[in-house]
Amino acid sequence: MARHKPAPLKRRLARAGRRTRRTPVWVMAKTAGRVRTSVKRRSWRRQRIKP
């Protein structure tokens, strides 16, 4: 990817970075371990973000 990123693309990348966090521990504790993974979890290698 280019070193200089346009502002809208940088905003999308930042939002995707915030969104791809793990499930909070308190959610796992509250659901007794039934909820382990986040549905929206994304790996930077496997799935690209649309520019």
PDB file of N, H, CA, C and O in Angstrom:
ATOM      1  N   MET A   1       0.845  -1.171   0.000  1.00  0.00           N
ATOM      2  CA  MET A   1       0.000   0.000   0.000  1.00  0.00           C
ATOM      3  C   MET A   1       0.891   1.234   0.000  1.00  0.00           C
ATOM      4  O   MET A   1       2.020   1.204   0.489  1.00  0.00           O
ATOM      5  N   ALA A   2       0.379   2.282  -0.539  1.00  0.00           N
ATOM      6  H   ALA A   2      -0.538   2.305  -0.937  1.00  0.00           H
ATOM      7  CA  ALA A   2       1.163   3.509  -0.653  1.00  0.00           C
ATOM      8  C   ALA A   2       1.500   4.070   0.725  1.00  0.00           C
ATOM      9  O   ALA A   2       0.775   3.857   1.697  1.00  0.00           O
ATOM     10  N   ARG A   3       2.598   4.779   0.782  1.00  0.00           N
ATOM     11  H   ARG A   3       3.187   4.951  -0.008  1.00  0.00           H
ATOM     12  CA  ARG A   3       3.006   5.386   2.045  1.00  0.00           C
ATOM     13  C   ARG A   3       2.081   6.549   2.387  1.00  0.00           C
ATOM     14  O   ARG A   3       1.697   6.729   3.543  1.00  0.00           O
ATOM     15  N   HIS A   4       1.727   7.334   1.378  1.00  0.00           N
ATOM     16  H   HIS A   4       2.039   7.189   0.439  1.00  0.00           H
ATOM     17  CA  HIS A   4       0.784   8.437   1.589  1.00  0.00           C
ATOM     18  C   HIS A   4      -0.625   7.932   1.335  1.00  0.00           C
ATOM     19  O   HIS A   4      -0.952   7.525   0.220  1.00  0.00           O
ATOM     20  N   LYS A   5      -1.452   7.959   2.356  1.00  0.00           N
ATOM     21  H   LYS A   5      -1.186   8.290   3.262  1.00  0.00           H
ATOM     22  CA  LYS A   5      -2.816   7.465   2.238  1.00  0.00           C
ATOM     23  C   LYS A   5      -3.779   8.646   2.252  1.00  0.00           C
ATOM     24  O   LYS A   5      -3.611   9.575   3.042  1.00  0.00           O
ATOM     25  N   PRO A   6      -4.787   8.617   1.384  1.00  0.00           N
ATOM     26  CA  PRO A   6      -5.815   9.650   1.452  1.00  0.00           C
ATOM     27  C   PRO A   6      -6.568   9.552   2.783  1.00  0.00           C
ATOM     28  O   PRO A   6      -6.656   8.473   3.371  1.00  0.00           O
ATOM     29  N   ALA A   7      -7.097  10.653   3.245  1.00  0.00           N
ATOM     30  H   ALA A   7      -7.026  11.529   2.767  1.00  0.00           H
ATOM     31  CA  ALA A   7      -7.763  10.702   4.544  1.00  0.00           C
ATOM     32  C   ALA A   7      -8.953   9.744   4.656  1.00  0.00           C
ATOM     33  O   ALA A   7      -9.091   9.089   5.690  1.00  0.00           O
ATOM     34  N   PRO A   8      -9.827   9.629   3.631  1.00  0.00           N
ATOM     35  CA  PRO A   8     -10.945   8.688   3.778  1.00  0.00           C
ATOM     36  C   PRO A   8     -10.489   7.235   3.926  1.00  0.00           C
ATOM     37  O   PRO A   8     -11.063   6.474   4.705  1.00  0.00           O
ATOM     38  N   LEU A   9      -9.460   6.858   3.178  1.00  0.00           N
ATOM     39  H   LEU A   9      -8.993   7.476   2.545  1.00  0.00           H
ATOM     40  CA  LEU A   9      -8.955   5.492   3.282  1.00  0.00           C
ATOM     41  C   LEU A   9      -8.342   5.257   4.651  1.00  0.00           C
ATOM     42  O   LEU A   9      -8.524   4.193   5.243  1.00  0.00           O
ATOM     43  N   LYS A  10      -7.615   6.248   5.155  1.00  0.00           N
ATOM     44  H   LYS A  10      -7.467   7.112   4.674  1.00  0.00           H
ATOM     45  CA  LYS A  10      -6.997   6.121   6.471  1.00  0.00           C
ATOM     46  C   LYS A  10      -8.057   5.983   7.559  1.00  0.00           C
ATOM     47  O   LYS A  10      -7.878   5.248   8.530  1.00  0.00           O
ATOM     48  N   ARG A  11      -9.173   6.706   7.377  1.00  0.00           N
ATOM     49  H   ARG A  11      -9.319   7.303   6.588  1.00  0.00           H
ATOM     50  CA  ARG A  11     -10.267   6.601   8.346  1.00  0.00           C
ATOM     51  C   ARG A  11     -10.885   5.206   8.325  1.00  0.00           C
ATOM     52  O   ARG A  11     -11.199   4.642   9.373  1.00  0.00           O
ATOM     53  N   ARG A  12     -11.059   4.647   7.106  1.00  0.00           N
ATOM     54  H   ARG A  12     -10.804   5.105   6.254  1.00  0.00           H
ATOM     55  CA  ARG A  12     -11.622   3.296   6.995  1.00  0.00           C
ATOM     56  C   ARG A  12     -10.695   2.265   7.614  1.00  0.00           C
ATOM     57  O   ARG A  12     -11.151   1.348   8.297  1.00  0.00           O
ATOM     58  N   LEU A  13      -9.395   2.408   7.380  1.00  0.00           N
ATOM     59  H   LEU A  13      -9.024   3.153   6.825  1.00  0.00           H
ATOM     60  CA  LEU A  13      -8.428   1.471   7.941  1.00  0.00           C
ATOM     61  C   LEU A  13      -8.404   1.548   9.466  1.00  0.00           C
ATOM     62  O   LEU A  13      -8.293   0.525  10.142  1.00  0.00           O
ATOM     63  N   ALA A  14      -8.509   2.753   9.999  1.00  0.00           N
ATOM     64  H   ALA A  14      -8.599   3.584   9.450  1.00  0.00           H
ATOM     65  CA  ALA A  14      -8.523   2.914  11.457  1.00  0.00           C
ATOM     66  C   ALA A  14      -9.771   2.289  12.057  1.00  0.00           C
ATOM     67  O   ALA A  14      -9.718   1.662  13.115  1.00  0.00           O
ATOM     68  N   ARG A  15     -10.891   2.465  11.375  1.00  0.00           N
ATOM     69  H   ARG A  15     -10.934   2.974  10.515  1.00  0.00           H
ATOM     70  CA  ARG A  15     -12.136   1.885  11.876  1.00  0.00           C
ATOM     71  C   ARG A  15     -12.080   0.365  11.845  1.00  0.00           C
ATOM     72  O   ARG A  15     -12.544  -0.297  12.773  1.00  0.00           O
ATOM     73  N   ALA A  16     -11.510  -0.189  10.772  1.00  0.00           N
ATOM     74  H   ALA A  16     -11.134   0.350  10.018  1.00  0.00           H
ATOM     75  CA  ALA A  16     -11.378  -1.637  10.669  1.00  0.00           C
ATOM     76  C   ALA A  16     -10.418  -2.172  11.728  1.00  0.00           C
ATOM     77  O   ALA A  16     -10.607  -3.274  12.244  1.00  0.00           O
ATOM     78  N   GLY A  17      -9.396  -1.394  12.049  1.00  0.00           N
ATOM     79  H   GLY A  17      -9.243  -0.499  11.630  1.00  0.00           H
ATOM     80  CA  GLY A  17      -8.460  -1.813  13.090  1.00  0.00           C
ATOM     81  C   GLY A  17      -9.103  -1.848  14.456  1.00  0.00           C
ATOM     82  O   GLY A  17      -8.805  -2.725  15.267  1.00  0.00           O
ATOM     83  N   ARG A  18      -9.990  -0.894  14.719  1.00  0.00           N
ATOM     84  H   ARG A  18     -10.232  -0.181  14.061  1.00  0.00           H
ATOM     85  CA  ARG A  18     -10.704  -0.899  16.006  1.00  0.00           C
ATOM     86  C   ARG A  18     -11.709  -2.040  16.077  1.00  0.00           C
ATOM     87  O   ARG A  18     -11.955  -2.597  17.147  1.00  0.00           O
ATOM     88  N   ARG A  19     -12.283  -2.381  14.935  1.00  0.00           N
ATOM     89  H   ARG A  19     -12.083  -1.929  14.066  1.00  0.00           H
ATOM     90  CA  ARG A  19     -13.362  -3.364  14.904  1.00  0.00           C
ATOM     91  C   ARG A  19     -12.863  -4.793  15.051  1.00  0.00           C
ATOM     92  O   ARG A  19     -13.633  -5.670  15.442  1.00  0.00           O
ATOM     93  N   THR A  20     -11.605  -5.048  14.750  1.00  0.00           N
ATOM     94  H   THR A  20     -10.980  -4.335  14.433  1.00  0.00           H
ATOM     95  CA  THR A  20     -11.118  -6.414  14.690  1.00  0.00           C
ATOM     96  C   THR A  20     -10.500  -6.885  16.010  1.00  0.00           C
ATOM     97  O   THR A  20      -9.630  -7.756  16.020  1.00  0.00           O
ATOM     98  N   ARG A  21     -10.949  -6.312  17.101  1.00  0.00           N
ATOM     99  H   ARG A  21     -11.656  -5.604  17.093  1.00  0.00           H
ATOM    100  CA  ARG A  21     -10.472  -6.707  18.424  1.00  0.00           C
ATOM    101  C   ARG A  21     -11.089  -8.029  18.856  1.00  0.00           C
ATOM    102  O   ARG A  21     -12.059  -8.500  18.264  1.00  0.00           O
ATOM    103  N   ARG A  22     -10.513  -8.619  19.897  1.00  0.00           N
ATOM    104  H   ARG A  22      -9.724  -8.236  20.378  1.00  0.00           H
ATOM    105  CA  ARG A  22     -11.060  -9.876  20.404  1.00  0.00           C
ATOM    106  C   ARG A  22     -12.314  -9.612  21.234  1.00  0.00           C
ATOM    107  O   ARG A  22     -12.621  -8.470  21.577  1.00  0.00           O
ATOM    108  N   THR A  23     -13.036 -10.695  21.549  1.00  0.00           N
ATOM    109  H   THR A  23     -12.787 -11.623  21.270  1.00  0.00           H
ATOM    110  CA  THR A  23     -14.227 -10.589  22.372  1.00  0.00           C
ATOM    111  C   THR A  23     -13.815 -10.213  23.789  1.00  0.00           C
ATOM    112  O   THR A  23     -12.862 -10.790  24.314  1.00  0.00           O
ATOM    113  N   PRO A  24     -14.491  -9.272  24.422  1.00  0.00           N
ATOM    114  CA  PRO A  24     -14.120  -8.903  25.784  1.00  0.00           C
ATOM    115  C   PRO A  24     -14.251 -10.068  26.754  1.00  0.00           C
ATOM    116  O   PRO A  24     -15.108 -10.937  26.589  1.00  0.00           O
ATOM    117  N   VAL A  25     -13.393 -10.076  27.765  1.00  0.00           N
ATOM    118  H   VAL A  25     -12.697  -9.370  27.900  1.00  0.00           H
ATOM    119  CA  VAL A  25     -13.377 -11.177  28.729  1.00  0.00           C
ATOM    120  C   VAL A  25     -14.679 -11.214  29.520  1.00  0.00           C
ATOM    121  O   VAL A  25     -15.157 -12.286  29.892  1.00  0.00           O
ATOM    122  N   TRP A  26     -15.251 -10.038  29.774  1.00  0.00           N
ATOM    123  H   TRP A  26     -14.863  -9.167  29.472  1.00  0.00           H
ATOM    124  CA  TRP A  26     -16.476 -10.025  30.571  1.00  0.00           C
ATOM    125  C   TRP A  26     -17.634 -10.651  29.805  1.00  0.00           C
ATOM    126  O   TRP A  26     -18.559 -11.185  30.417  1.00  0.00           O
ATOM    127  N   VAL A  27     -17.599 -10.594  28.464  1.00  0.00           N
ATOM    128  H   VAL A  27     -16.848 -10.160  27.967  1.00  0.00           H
ATOM    129  CA  VAL A  27     -18.646 -11.243  27.659  1.00  0.00           C
ATOM    130  C   VAL A  27     -18.506 -12.757  27.764  1.00  0.00           C
ATOM    131  O   VAL A  27     -19.498 -13.471  27.904  1.00  0.00           O
ATOM    132  N   MET A  28     -17.264 -13.243  27.695  1.00  0.00           N
ATOM    133  H   MET A  28     -16.458 -12.663  27.581  1.00  0.00           H
ATOM    134  CA  MET A  28     -17.047 -14.684  27.839  1.00  0.00           C
ATOM    135  C   MET A  28     -17.473 -15.169  29.217  1.00  0.00           C
ATOM    136  O   MET A  28     -18.061 -16.242  29.352  1.00  0.00           O
ATOM    137  N   ALA A  29     -17.171 -14.371  30.243  1.00  0.00           N
ATOM    138  H   ALA A  29     -16.693 -13.499  30.134  1.00  0.00           H
ATOM    139  CA  ALA A  29     -17.554 -14.759  31.605  1.00  0.00           C
ATOM    140  C   ALA A  29     -19.075 -14.730  31.774  1.00  0.00           C
ATOM    141  O   ALA A  29     -19.653 -15.597  32.430  1.00  0.00           O
ATOM    142  N   LYS A  30     -19.708 -13.732  31.180  1.00  0.00           N
ATOM    143  H   LYS A  30     -19.239 -13.028  30.647  1.00  0.00           H
ATOM    144  CA  LYS A  30     -21.157 -13.589  31.318  1.00  0.00           C
ATOM    145  C   LYS A  30     -21.904 -14.725  30.631  1.00  0.00           C
ATOM    146  O   LYS A  30     -22.936 -15.179  31.125  1.00  0.00           O
ATOM    147  N   THR A  31     -21.386 -15.188  29.490  1.00  0.00           N
ATOM    148  H   THR A  31     -20.547 -14.820  29.089  1.00  0.00           H
ATOM    149  CA  THR A  31     -22.063 -16.249  28.738  1.00  0.00           C
ATOM    150  C   THR A  31     -21.509 -17.625  29.058  1.00  0.00           C
ATOM    151  O   THR A  31     -21.820 -18.594  28.365  1.00  0.00           O
ATOM    152  N   ALA A  32     -20.690 -17.724  30.103  1.00  0.00           N
ATOM    153  H   ALA A  32     -20.438 -16.937  30.666  1.00  0.00           H
ATOM    154  CA  ALA A  32     -20.097 -19.001  30.546  1.00  0.00           C
ATOM    155  C   ALA A  32     -19.305 -19.671  29.430  1.00  0.00           C
ATOM    156  O   ALA A  32     -19.312 -20.895  29.303  1.00  0.00           O
ATOM    157  N   GLY A  33     -18.627 -18.870  28.628  1.00  0.00           N
ATOM    158  H   GLY A  33     -18.622 -17.875  28.731  1.00  0.00           H
ATOM    159  CA  GLY A  33     -17.744 -19.420  27.600  1.00  0.00           C
ATOM    160  C   GLY A  33     -18.417 -19.816  26.304  1.00  0.00           C
ATOM    161  O   GLY A  33     -17.758 -20.333  25.402  1.00  0.00           O
ATOM    162  N   ARG A  34     -19.727 -19.583  26.190  1.00  0.00           N
ATOM    163  H   ARG A  34     -20.262 -19.163  26.922  1.00  0.00           H
ATOM    164  CA  ARG A  34     -20.406 -19.947  24.937  1.00  0.00           C
ATOM    165  C   ARG A  34     -19.997 -19.016  23.807  1.00  0.00           C
ATOM    166  O   ARG A  34     -19.841 -19.450  22.666  1.00  0.00           O
ATOM    167  N   VAL A  35     -19.823 -17.738  24.121  1.00  0.00           N
ATOM    168  H   VAL A  35     -19.950 -17.385  25.048  1.00  0.00           H
ATOM    169  CA  VAL A  35     -19.389 -16.769  23.120  1.00  0.00           C
ATOM    170  C   VAL A  35     -17.882 -16.635  23.247  1.00  0.00           C
ATOM    171  O   VAL A  35     -17.389 -16.076  24.227  1.00  0.00           O
ATOM    172  N   ARG A  36     -17.141 -17.145  22.259  1.00  0.00           N
ATOM    173  H   ARG A  36     -17.541 -17.600  21.464  1.00  0.00           H
ATOM    174  CA  ARG A  36     -15.685 -17.082  22.321  1.00  0.00           C
ATOM    175  C   ARG A  36     -15.112 -16.150  21.275  1.00  0.00           C
ATOM    176  O   ARG A  36     -14.187 -15.391  21.561  1.00  0.00           O
ATOM    177  N   THR A  37     -15.649 -16.195  20.068  1.00  0.00           N
ATOM    178  H   THR A  37     -16.401 -16.812  19.835  1.00  0.00           H
ATOM    179  CA  THR A  37     -15.084 -15.403  18.987  1.00  0.00           C
ATOM    180  C   THR A  37     -16.069 -14.312  18.576  1.00  0.00           C
ATOM    181  O   THR A  37     -17.280 -14.434  18.761  1.00  0.00           O
ATOM    182  N   SER A  38     -15.509 -13.243  18.012  1.00  0.00           N
ATOM    183  H   SER A  38     -14.526 -13.144  17.862  1.00  0.00           H
ATOM    184  CA  SER A  38     -16.333 -12.166  17.490  1.00  0.00           C
ATOM    185  C   SER A  38     -16.698 -12.494  16.049  1.00  0.00           C
ATOM    186  O   SER A  38     -15.881 -13.041  15.309  1.00  0.00           O
ATOM    187  N   VAL A  39     -17.900 -12.169  15.655  1.00  0.00           N
ATOM    188  H   VAL A  39     -18.564 -11.725  16.256  1.00  0.00           H
ATOM    189  CA  VAL A  39     -18.368 -12.475  14.310  1.00  0.00           C
ATOM    190  C   VAL A  39     -17.629 -11.635  13.273  1.00  0.00           C
ATOM    191  O   VAL A  39     -17.364 -12.102  12.165  1.00  0.00           O
ATOM    192  N   LYS A  40     -17.296 -10.394  13.635  1.00  0.00           N
ATOM    193  H   LYS A  40     -17.512 -10.015  14.535  1.00  0.00           H
ATOM    194  CA  LYS A  40     -16.683  -9.474  12.694  1.00  0.00           C
ATOM    195  C   LYS A  40     -15.159  -9.522  12.726  1.00  0.00           C
ATOM    196  O   LYS A  40     -14.505  -8.645  12.161  1.00  0.00           O
ATOM    197  N   ARG A  41     -14.581 -10.532  13.377  1.00  0.00           N
ATOM    198  H   ARG A  41     -15.112 -11.245  13.836  1.00  0.00           H
ATOM    199  CA  ARG A  41     -13.122 -10.616  13.485  1.00  0.00           C
ATOM    200  C   ARG A  41     -12.514 -10.843  12.113  1.00  0.00           C
ATOM    201  O   ARG A  41     -13.032 -11.638  11.329  1.00  0.00           O
ATOM    202  N   ARG A  42     -11.427 -10.157  11.816  1.00  0.00           N
ATOM    203  H   ARG A  42     -11.006  -9.511  12.453  1.00  0.00           H
ATOM    204  CA  ARG A  42     -10.823 -10.216  10.498  1.00  0.00           C
ATOM    205  C   ARG A  42      -9.314 -10.308  10.644  1.00  0.00           C
ATOM    206  O   ARG A  42      -8.724  -9.651  11.502  1.00  0.00           O
ATOM    207  N   SER A  43      -8.692 -11.125   9.805  1.00  0.00           N
ATOM    208  H   SER A  43      -9.170 -11.659   9.108  1.00  0.00           H
ATOM    209  CA  SER A  43      -7.233 -11.236   9.792  1.00  0.00           C
ATOM    210  C   SER A  43      -6.678 -10.404   8.652  1.00  0.00           C
ATOM    211  O   SER A  43      -7.238 -10.399   7.555  1.00  0.00           O
ATOM    212  N   TRP A  44      -5.596  -9.708   8.898  1.00  0.00           N
ATOM    213  H   TRP A  44      -5.142  -9.712   9.789  1.00  0.00           H
ATOM    214  CA  TRP A  44      -5.036  -8.813   7.884  1.00  0.00           C
ATOM    215  C   TRP A  44      -4.469  -9.587   6.705  1.00  0.00           C
ATOM    216  O   TRP A  44      -4.357  -9.037   5.610  1.00  0.00           O
ATOM    217  N   ARG A  45      -4.110 -10.850   6.901  1.00  0.00           N
ATOM    218  H   ARG A  45      -4.201 -11.298   7.791  1.00  0.00           H
ATOM    219  CA  ARG A  45      -3.577 -11.641   5.798  1.00  0.00           C
ATOM    220  C   ARG A  45      -4.684 -12.221   4.917  1.00  0.00           C
ATOM    221  O   ARG A  45      -4.587 -12.194   3.690  1.00  0.00           O
ATOM    222  N   ARG A  46      -5.726 -12.738   5.545  1.00  0.00           N
ATOM    223  H   ARG A  46      -5.805 -12.760   6.541  1.00  0.00           H
ATOM    224  CA  ARG A  46      -6.744 -13.475   4.794  1.00  0.00           C
ATOM    225  C   ARG A  46      -7.729 -12.578   4.064  1.00  0.00           C
ATOM    226  O   ARG A  46      -8.132 -12.892   2.944  1.00  0.00           O
ATOM    227  N   GLN A  47      -8.122 -11.477   4.672  1.00  0.00           N
ATOM    228  H   GLN A  47      -7.795 -11.223   5.582  1.00  0.00           H
ATOM    229  CA  GLN A  47      -9.221 -10.692   4.118  1.00  0.00           C
ATOM    230  C   GLN A  47      -8.806  -9.226   3.943  1.00  0.00           C
ATOM    231  O   GLN A  47      -8.301  -8.605   4.878  1.00  0.00           O
ATOM    232  N   ARG A  48      -9.014  -8.699   2.785  1.00  0.00           N
ATOM    233  H   ARG A  48      -9.424  -9.203   2.026  1.00  0.00           H
ATOM    234  CA  ARG A  48      -8.640  -7.317   2.488  1.00  0.00           C
ATOM    235  C   ARG A  48      -9.804  -6.377   2.786  1.00  0.00           C
ATOM    236  O   ARG A  48     -10.959  -6.800   2.831  1.00  0.00           O
ATOM    237  N   ILE A  49      -9.495  -5.115   2.987  1.00  0.00           N
ATOM    238  H   ILE A  49      -8.557  -4.771   2.950  1.00  0.00           H
ATOM    239  CA  ILE A  49     -10.502  -4.083   3.186  1.00  0.00           C
ATOM    240  C   ILE A  49     -10.677  -3.357   1.857  1.00  0.00           C
ATOM    241  O   ILE A  49      -9.701  -3.028   1.182  1.00  0.00           O
ATOM    242  N   LYS A  50     -11.916  -3.115   1.498  1.00  0.00           N
ATOM    243  H   LYS A  50     -12.708  -3.382   2.047  1.00  0.00           H
ATOM    244  CA  LYS A  50     -12.166  -2.446   0.228  1.00  0.00           C
ATOM    245  C   LYS A  50     -11.675  -0.998   0.301  1.00  0.00           C
ATOM    246  O   LYS A  50     -11.982  -0.291   1.261  1.00  0.00           O
ATOM    247  N   PRO A  51     -10.913  -0.549  -0.707  1.00  0.00           N
ATOM    248  CA  PRO A  51     -10.397   0.822  -0.665  1.00  0.00           C
ATOM    249  C   PRO A  51     -11.423   1.883  -1.027  1.00  0.00           C
ATOM    250  O   PRO A  51     -11.107   3.073  -1.027  1.00  0.00           O
TER     251      PRO A  51
END
